[in-house]
Amino acid sequence: MRRKLVTLAFMAIVMALLAFILPGCGKKANKVSVKGSTTVLPITQKAAEAFKKSNGISVSVEGSGSGNGIKALIDGGCDIANSSREMKKEEKESAKKKGIRVKEILVAYDMIVPIVNPTNPVKNITMDQLKAVYDGSIKNWKELGGKDENIVVISRDTSSGTYEIWHEQVMKKTDVRNDALLQASNGAIVTTVAGNPRAIGYVGFGYLNNSVRGIPVNDIPVTIENGKSGKFPVSRKLYMYVNENKLPDDAKKFIDYLLGVTGQALVKEAGYIPL
């Protein structure tokens, strides 16, 4: 009898360990999956860390571009899609065909800021000049009051929501010059421009740091106030998209947290413009 009790106790311990170790056994760990925009990435990461501390719910965050995030949502590959642009008509139609009822949630405001290496002497650039630089009409910094050096143009790739806004608002839907160096993230653009005195790039406001310098556009300084008022020439809204028909409770809790007082304070802390 005693041996039987010991055996039963041992089996109970083993089962408990297996339930803890093996996926799908015992209580399922709470986890929210977020994919998409690298612009919204710093906001989401900061909020995810604080959310887990206060709620015990893990949020996995991946920055792969707005288009990729929206595709993942439509394909069922994530709970929340981050986007630095509005969903396109064809994306909405694709979601509708799959029976997905998409909900758009505004989470913050942002500016797309042209950046240069800190050693670059150019102090201001106009919208027309930006377009000319990126379409190849202007190729030398001396045409902008800088040094007699060729301009190295850095741009986001076409899966980026930041690229989409730049393409519409700055480029007026014309193509970026063929020899532009395309980068997959805001962070990659910052790194590239920081390492090249002849380079120019563009990033979301939250990615500005001491390794690069944001240039005023049309003599309008790069400030939170000018972004929030929409005075800065390239301003935009930042979104999260969800499938209303299949929104996990934990994902809804995370969005509510981000939209609340604490979450919006984290938006500002991340260097973006709160609602």
C-alpha positions as CSV (number, residue, x, y, z in Angstrom):
1,M,0.0,0.0,0.0
2,R,2.8,2.4,0.9
3,R,4.7,1.6,-2.3
4,K,1.5,2.2,-4.3
5,L,1.1,5.7,-2.6
6,V,4.7,6.5,-3.4
7,T,4.2,5.5,-7.0
8,L,1.1,7.6,-7.3
9,A,2.8,10.6,-5.8
10,F,5.7,10.2,-8.2
11,M,3.4,10.0,-11.2
12,A,1.6,13.1,-10.0
13,I,4.9,15.0,-9.8
14,V,5.9,13.8,-13.3
15,M,2.5,14.8,-14.8
16,A,2.8,18.3,-13.2
17,L,6.3,18.7,-14.7
18,L,5.1,17.6,-18.1
19,A,2.2,20.1,-18.0
20,F,4.7,22.9,-17.2
21,I,7.3,21.9,-19.8
22,L,5.4,20.6,-22.8
23,P,3.4,23.1,-25.0
24,G,-0.3,22.5,-25.1
25,C,-0.3,20.7,-21.7
26,G,-1.9,22.1,-18.6
27,K,-2.9,25.8,-18.6
28,K,-2.0,27.5,-21.9
29,A,0.3,30.5,-21.4
30,N,-1.3,33.9,-22.2
31,K,0.4,35.5,-25.2
32,V,-0.5,38.2,-27.8
33,S,1.1,38.3,-31.2
34,V,1.8,41.7,-32.8
35,K,3.4,42.1,-36.3
36,G,4.0,44.9,-38.7
37,S,5.3,48.5,-38.8
38,T,8.8,49.2,-37.5
39,T,7.7,52.7,-36.8
40,V,5.1,51.5,-34.3
41,L,7.6,48.9,-33.0
42,P,9.2,51.0,-30.2
43,I,5.7,52.0,-28.8
44,T,4.5,48.4,-28.8
45,Q,7.7,47.1,-27.2
46,K,7.6,49.6,-24.4
47,A,3.9,49.0,-23.8
48,A,4.3,45.2,-24.0
49,E,7.0,45.2,-21.3
50,A,4.9,47.4,-18.9
51,F,1.7,45.4,-19.7
52,K,3.3,42.1,-18.8
53,K,4.5,43.5,-15.5
54,S,1.0,44.7,-14.6
55,N,-1.1,41.9,-16.1
56,G,1.2,38.9,-16.5
57,I,0.3,38.6,-20.2
58,S,3.2,38.2,-22.7
59,V,3.1,40.1,-26.0
60,S,5.4,39.0,-28.8
61,V,6.3,41.9,-31.1
62,E,7.8,41.7,-34.6
63,G,8.7,44.6,-36.9
64,S,8.6,43.5,-40.5
65,G,6.8,46.5,-42.2
66,S,3.2,47.6,-42.3
67,G,2.3,45.6,-45.4
68,N,3.7,42.4,-43.9
69,G,1.8,42.9,-40.7
70,I,-1.5,43.5,-42.4
71,K,-0.9,40.4,-44.5
72,A,-0.2,38.4,-41.4
73,L,-3.5,39.6,-39.8
74,I,-5.4,38.6,-42.9
75,D,-3.7,35.2,-43.0
76,G,-4.3,34.6,-39.3
77,G,-0.6,34.9,-38.4
78,C,-1.1,37.5,-35.6
79,D,-3.6,39.1,-33.3
80,I,-2.7,42.7,-34.0
81,A,-1.2,44.3,-37.1
82,N,0.8,47.5,-36.5
83,S,0.7,50.0,-39.4
84,S,2.1,53.4,-40.1
85,R,-0.5,53.9,-42.9
86,E,-4.1,53.2,-43.5
87,M,-5.1,49.8,-45.0
88,K,-5.2,49.8,-48.8
89,K,-8.4,49.1,-50.7
90,E,-7.1,45.8,-52.0
91,E,-6.1,44.7,-48.4
92,K,-9.6,45.4,-47.1
93,E,-11.1,43.4,-50.0
94,S,-8.7,40.5,-49.3
95,A,-9.8,40.5,-45.7
96,K,-13.5,40.7,-46.6
97,K,-13.1,37.7,-48.9
98,K,-11.8,35.7,-46.0
99,G,-14.7,36.8,-43.7
100,I,-12.5,39.0,-41.6
101,R,-14.1,42.2,-40.2
102,V,-11.1,44.5,-39.8
103,K,-11.2,47.2,-37.1
104,E,-8.9,50.3,-37.4
105,I,-7.5,51.7,-34.1
106,L,-5.6,55.0,-33.9
107,V,-2.9,54.7,-31.3
108,A,-0.5,57.7,-31.8
109,Y,0.7,60.5,-34.1
110,D,4.0,60.7,-35.8
111,M,6.2,62.7,-38.2
112,I,8.4,61.4,-41.0
113,V,11.6,63.3,-40.6
114,P,14.5,63.6,-43.1
115,I,17.8,62.9,-41.4
116,V,21.4,63.5,-42.2
117,N,24.8,62.8,-40.6
118,P,25.5,65.3,-37.7
119,T,28.5,66.6,-39.7
120,N,26.3,67.7,-42.6
121,P,26.0,71.6,-42.6
122,V,22.6,71.7,-44.3
123,K,20.1,73.3,-41.9
124,N,16.8,73.3,-43.8
125,I,15.2,71.6,-46.8
126,T,12.0,72.3,-48.7
127,M,9.4,69.7,-49.8
128,D,10.3,70.4,-53.4
129,Q,14.0,69.9,-52.7
130,L,13.2,66.6,-50.9
131,K,11.4,65.4,-53.9
132,A,14.2,66.5,-56.2
133,V,16.8,64.7,-54.1
134,Y,14.8,61.5,-54.1
135,D,13.9,61.5,-57.8
136,G,17.5,62.4,-58.8
137,S,17.0,65.9,-60.0
138,I,19.3,67.2,-57.3
139,K,22.4,65.0,-56.9
140,N,25.0,67.2,-55.1
141,W,24.8,68.7,-51.6
142,K,26.2,72.0,-52.8
143,E,22.8,72.6,-54.5
144,L,21.3,72.7,-51.0
145,G,24.0,74.8,-49.4
146,G,26.1,71.9,-48.4
147,K,29.5,70.5,-49.4
148,D,30.5,69.7,-53.0
149,E,29.7,66.0,-52.5
150,N,27.3,63.6,-54.2
151,I,24.1,62.8,-52.2
152,V,23.7,59.2,-51.1
153,V,19.9,58.5,-51.0
154,I,18.6,56.1,-48.4
155,S,15.0,55.0,-48.6
156,R,12.6,52.4,-47.1
157,D,11.5,49.4,-49.1
158,T,8.0,49.2,-50.6
159,S,6.6,46.9,-47.9
160,S,7.0,49.9,-45.5
161,G,4.1,52.1,-44.4
162,T,6.7,54.9,-44.0
163,Y,7.6,54.4,-47.6
164,E,4.0,54.6,-48.6
165,I,3.5,58.0,-46.9
166,W,6.8,59.3,-48.3
167,H,5.7,58.1,-51.8
168,E,2.4,60.0,-51.5
169,Q,3.2,63.1,-49.6
170,V,6.8,63.9,-50.7
171,M,7.2,62.1,-54.0
172,K,3.7,62.8,-55.3
173,K,3.6,59.1,-56.4
174,T,6.7,59.4,-58.6
175,D,9.5,56.8,-58.2
176,V,12.6,57.1,-56.0
177,R,15.8,57.2,-58.0
178,N,17.1,53.8,-59.1
179,D,20.3,53.9,-57.2
180,A,18.7,54.6,-53.8
181,L,19.7,52.3,-51.1
182,L,16.6,50.5,-49.7
183,Q,16.5,49.5,-46.1
184,A,14.0,47.2,-44.3
185,S,13.6,49.3,-41.1
186,N,13.8,52.7,-39.5
187,G,16.7,51.5,-37.4
188,A,18.6,50.4,-40.5
189,I,18.2,53.8,-42.0
190,V,19.5,55.5,-38.8
191,T,22.5,53.2,-38.8
192,T,23.3,53.8,-42.5
193,V,23.0,57.6,-42.3
194,A,25.0,57.8,-39.0
195,G,27.8,56.0,-40.8
196,N,27.8,58.1,-44.0
197,P,28.4,61.9,-44.0
198,R,27.0,62.1,-47.6
199,A,23.7,60.3,-46.9
200,I,20.1,61.4,-46.4
201,G,17.3,59.2,-45.2
202,Y,13.9,59.5,-43.5
203,V,12.5,57.9,-40.3
204,G,9.6,58.1,-37.9
205,F,10.1,60.8,-35.2
206,G,10.6,58.2,-32.4
207,Y,13.8,57.0,-34.1
208,L,15.7,60.2,-33.8
209,N,18.8,60.0,-31.7
210,N,22.2,61.7,-31.3
211,S,23.8,59.7,-34.1
212,V,21.8,61.5,-36.7
213,R,20.2,65.0,-37.1
214,G,16.6,65.7,-38.2
215,I,16.3,68.5,-40.7
216,P,13.5,71.1,-40.5
217,V,11.3,71.1,-43.6
218,N,10.0,74.3,-45.1
219,D,11.7,76.0,-42.1
220,I,9.4,74.2,-39.7
221,P,11.3,72.7,-36.7
222,V,11.1,69.0,-35.8
223,T,9.1,69.2,-32.6
224,I,6.3,67.2,-30.9
225,E,4.1,70.3,-31.0
226,N,4.5,70.8,-34.7
227,G,3.8,67.1,-35.3
228,K,0.7,67.0,-33.1
229,S,-0.8,70.1,-34.7
230,G,0.0,68.8,-38.2
231,K,2.1,71.8,-39.0
232,F,5.2,69.7,-39.8
233,P,4.8,68.9,-43.6
234,V,5.1,65.1,-43.3
235,S,2.8,64.2,-40.4
236,R,0.8,61.0,-40.1
237,K,-1.3,58.7,-37.9
238,L,-0.2,55.4,-36.5
239,Y,-2.6,52.4,-36.3
240,M,-3.3,49.0,-35.0
241,Y,-5.6,46.7,-37.0
242,V,-7.4,43.7,-35.6
243,N,-9.9,41.0,-36.7
244,E,-13.1,41.8,-34.8
245,N,-14.5,38.4,-35.4
246,K,-11.5,36.7,-33.8
247,L,-10.0,39.1,-31.3
248,P,-8.6,37.3,-28.2
249,D,-9.5,38.9,-24.8
250,D,-5.8,39.4,-24.0
251,A,-5.2,41.3,-27.2
252,K,-8.2,43.5,-26.5
253,K,-6.8,44.1,-23.0
254,F,-3.4,45.1,-24.5
255,I,-5.0,47.6,-26.9
256,D,-7.1,49.1,-24.1
257,Y,-4.0,49.4,-22.0
258,L,-2.1,51.2,-24.8
259,L,-5.0,53.6,-25.3
260,G,-5.3,54.4,-21.6
261,V,-3.5,57.0,-19.5
262,T,-0.5,54.7,-18.8
263,G,-0.2,53.5,-22.3
264,Q,-0.3,57.0,-23.8
265,A,2.3,58.1,-21.4
266,L,4.5,55.3,-22.8
267,V,3.8,56.6,-26.3
268,K,5.3,59.9,-25.3
269,E,8.2,58.2,-23.5
270,A,9.0,56.3,-26.7
271,G,9.4,59.6,-28.5
272,Y,6.0,59.7,-30.3
273,I,3.0,61.9,-30.1
274,P,0.2,60.7,-27.8
275,L,-3.5,61.0,-28.7
